[in-house]
Each structure stands twice: as structure tokens, then as C-alpha cells.
């Protein structure tokens, strides 16, 4: 549970970090387009792209829906037991997503 001002601040910063990485991930998915099918690690996202023959017009809205659902859950769950653990776990997952793009950024 968040009982201190520092805890509330950290939760908010982690929430923003999760959102920013999701935006970067969505942007990179749109930039890479059809070639994303070969490199995408998420099997659900890969399947959504393949359903539309490499077009992102269905996969991106579904990604937006999933992100909105996760962010809404984190807002709703704030202040409950294990809220910081859950938020840190999601933020760590997003950090790993961000690291998958590091080689792309270095090569540019």
C-alpha cells in the first residue's frame, strides 16, 4: 500500500513510464510495419498483424485497448495491497520491451 508521499510519487512516475514505453512501442510497430511480423516477440500481436495480411490497422487499436485496460487497472488498484509490486512488475516488463529497441536506436 502507498502510505507516503514518496510512494505516491514513485507510483505516478512508474505509471507514466509504462505509458511512455507503450507509446514508443506502438510508434515502432507502426514504423516497422509488415516487417514487424518476423521480429515481434508477442504472439498475440503477431497474430493480429497476420490476420490483416501485414496491415497494422487492427493490431494497433487492439494494442491501445490493452494498454488502456492495464493503465486503468493500475489506477483502480492504487492504494490496495501489493499495488507497488504490481506496478513495478509491469514497469519492469516495459523496461524489457524498451531494451528490445536499443539495437534499433544504436544502428540509426
Beta strands, then each sheet from edge to edge (+ up, - down):
end
